[in-house]
Amino acid sequence: MILSIDHTSFTVSDMEKTMAFYRDVLGMKIIWDSLQAGVEFKGPVTDKITGCPGTEQRLVFFAIGSSKLEFVQYKPPGKPLFDNKASDTGSAHVCFHTRDIWELYHKLLANGARVHCEPQVREPRKIMYFRDPDGIILEAIEGPPRE
């Protein structure tokens, strides 16, 4: 049935702000932008796929190693994310592996990102949660990957 994960996706409110955060603050590379490619996502087929009739979407993909992260901005937008918690049913997050969590922590603070707390030690790794401009929960880990 399921072979692998193709990509992970999040809906955002402002694509330019999202691109700046993931590209300039987190250092990710944009690999495809529907606006730049001149590809439109709207109409009956897109309405059926998304279940959001009458909307138009802009899609932007980022590369992270061999993985892809997709962001979608809908027009007109849906409800904003408000005061979500990691413990909320259906809540999701992406975890990024980093070589220097303290450098990332200070860069996030310098760029006004919401960080839940300074990196915490959970031997043999260091871990922290933080938020993107829309309040999407993200995690960073420094240390060996789990087997």
Stockholm file with secondary structure:
# STOCKHOLM 1.0

chainA/1-147         MILSIDHTSFTVSDMEKTMAFYRDVLGMKIIWDSLQAGVEFKGPVTDKITGCPGTEQRLVFFAIGSSKLEFVQYKPPGKPLFDNKASDTGSAHVCFHTRDIWELYHKLLANGARVHCEPQVREPRKIMYFRDPDGIILEAIEGPPRE
#=GR chainA/1-147 SS CCCCCCCEEEEESCHHHHHHIIIIISCCEEEEEHHHHTCCEESHHHHHHHTCTTCEEEEEEEEETTEEEEEEEEESCCCCCCSCCTTSTTCCCEEEECSCHHHHHHHHHHTTCCBSSSCEEETTEEEEEEECTTCCEEEEEESCCCC
#=GC SS_cons         CCCCCCCEEEEESCHHHHHHIIIIISCCEEEEEHHHHTCCEESHHHHHHHTCTTCEEEEEEEEETTEEEEEEEEESCCCCCCSCCTTSTTCCCEEEECSCHHHHHHHHHHTTCCBSSSCEEETTEEEEEEECTTCCEEEEEESCCCC
//
